[in-house]
């Protein structure tokens, strides 16, 4: 996950600067006769990674996490973050300026309902909130007896004097050899589907949907090769694309062909006005489109039809070319990881390797690979207690040496032209300690592994959602009174976002059936605060499976990720025969597929690391 | 489940009558200048069991299932039912009159969107739909370019000349010895909670909520001891109860005390008007309250605050007196079931016992029990292929003899003053057949049992919902490509509804955490069409459990139901050691608790039926 400029509040200069920023912002609000304002971490496209020009929350509060929001009133302000960031927010944000709150236990809506004065006006930027988000805010403002006001321009930008300009990374074609289907074919199919649903057009506001639909890639945000843009897909399969023209690589318009018209971003409003005035039935996704889009269409005369982004599901179900690509990418990525693990296993026990060095070394192994373009997120390298901080990012300040007898958690991934990878391995540095600590480590690691295997070997009928599988990953931990506070799996793109929907494996309700071609991560974990963190993550792809005698159409998973799971941390007596068989078969496959791709020394190490558990 | 007057469409007279009814209804619609009308199976209180006066769907279409709805247009009509009723609807409804459709695959909303003519007016009775239901209908009417119109009186009632009067069963106190907490205490607590949430009042439209809150019971609908009524709970803990006064048993107003004012049902509208005019903040549940309530409050000047019925959660979490009561009720009920099973095991192999005789015999065994008041639903007794029809109800016409070598599924329950029971047992009549059929029966039964045990032995952290546990019940079936098309568990009341919310174990999303005191059923199954049905159902109560070394607050289940599970249908080699241990321990407990409650012959049978599986 991206951390643009990680600085902690303990830097005195920064504390002063932040206090001044908040004061200036409050003056600006007063000038505009606003009582308060809500600052989400979101950009206009609800991106996970946002460009520096959109880092308003970080600029104002100091908090650089990937999710959160703040609210400012004349005499109070608060910042709302989830469980991943409760520690980080205390490090980065001055509680005298912003009261830190848990986003679900002490939500913004309650804070607004309790603190917004009667008759007060709470402002928001309609580009940065979804309609669903605005509806929740509206309810809170109603409760407080105040009102909510969308603003034409963001008052924070008025005081952010050195706000960077929007990014202008080049946009290039994503070749058919990787995409598998032409953009024209996708446009026609989706246009026909709109027509069949009685719709005239769909507003596309998710840039990864647009990148998928038009077979283009860009670089406007870190780690995800997408160009910021908006688009309107019409029922005849043509597309109006709203994008900074100077970003387009030479020849790109030829790649687009006749069916795609390029317009300046500022022209989106007029295009929505025309749709609204012609009473067109226009689809927009209330979960991701800015409220601005809904407001504009409604004002122009035709409230949008609410529905899911039409690219979401077809993008998630990878075609055979994309699946073949990701298998290749995972093989090369696995070879890089194995070369790294062999090095680590030799060097780390000497006690001199740090988290940052380990991450950089792995980056180096990957960079040598064909088709490598970027990491798919900032590597999480957590030694000992740092591993217990779920969304830990090592910094010069927190950087820790890998100590013998400690656990090291490493979560990393890469963007290759033919696929996106994401893998977590948890290793013991040297030998597992003797005595109760070592036994506990093995017990926890093995329970996490049992959860991982339960997901990997799951068979389930067509229509089953990832929510229904989540408990398989947790049951072995639950039996011991343990759990982990993150999802079990997220969707993964094809040389696109390392997090994509609509499917996921999570205890949160999700009704999207897991369909063949969907890629998801399988990553149960366990975290002991102040001691160590464990996570075992492979990517898997959903497949149709043939079960003899089956009465239902069945689905299962094929594991894509290839790298050994640390045998030293496994307590074999906790595994069932079936679990042991899975582990040995997986390791045999890792050995078969990767040995030929690595040097002799690494191959020797790999042979040992993939021995049957016995 | 209740089937008031089961008649099949094959009766020629009935076919003629139904055709005439539909014609008369269409004339009535035309007189009112309505294009069409929607007829849900619901009554005003979204009851599962509705009184005969509310059986509009059955009267018009012939369909007597517990869920469904019909829509009538000038030249078309359709009936929408779920998977449980796809066979029954074909038996009962003339497809020339009503096209049968699957309620989720071919929903009403799509049918309306496709068939309602542009400019047409679709009527509905706002007492019989929730606001959420109306919103979906509105969207469909919008799509068709038609409009939706709430009606002050139901046009069907105008042509239903022999519509029965509303029920007037007596309302009696539910004694503290069973209720565990006084109504005054409950009212005060819930009133204080409304006040803390900034609310002035709550409209209660679910009669089981009102029965729970006021510690009263009635008999207006079959099998559920509730009186039909509406109520308004105020923040000071007082209640306005809207109920037919002649239903109140002598002395009931003394039982109510000062805090409860009784009004005629027709006065509800005026009371809502007063609340609306005073701008009171009134809670109403959009999932269950009639749209009429929302419309009335909104028109009077104060749109309701949408939220869950405030009785729902406290009613679900049974207090220690209620739990002690249900344990007692289950012990007596178990003794009745065991007496019946012993008789069945002796008589059925002779080949002369029918489904209806078996059900009646079991009813007789229960009737002898102390505190017995009613069955909690119509017994499901399915021999051989009839067992594969999930919501089968045996009739004179379908009644089947229990044949040796066939499987018999029996789902039944009772209402005792101290608790509500619901148990399913699946037995082999005589001996399991030799060869592949017998092996298949054992395989299926054992997989269902494995799912049942996985739920019974689950441990899970506080906050875990039943949706998260559902897969535990299915995984063993999924491994063989099998599944079942119903939920795994429903909430159960305390001498109230055999189905109650808000918790359930289901693959459908549900975010209600399972909290101590909640009672749910644990009932996985397997159904082979044309051959047999298997279901193993116990009720369980959620408990706080102490897991050594636990890092989370953990929950588990205590099984309440006591009766042997047919050992002859178990394939021991498919069970793990842990599963075998659970089964033997359960049987030992059944034997310990019930032997003293049955006669010597039954005790001998029970000893054999509860022997360790070995």
Interface residues (C-beta under 8 A of the other chain):
Chain A: X113 X143 X198 X458 X459 X460 X461 X464 X465 X467 X468 X469 X470 X471 X472 X475 X478 X479 X480 X481 X482 X483 X507 X509 X510 X511 X547 X548 X549 X550 X551 X552 X554
Chain B: X113 X143 X198 X458 X459 X460 X461 X464 X465 X467 X468 X469 X470 X471 X472 X475 X478 X479 X480 X481 X482 X483 X507 X509 X510 X511 X547 X548 X549 X550 X551 X552 X554
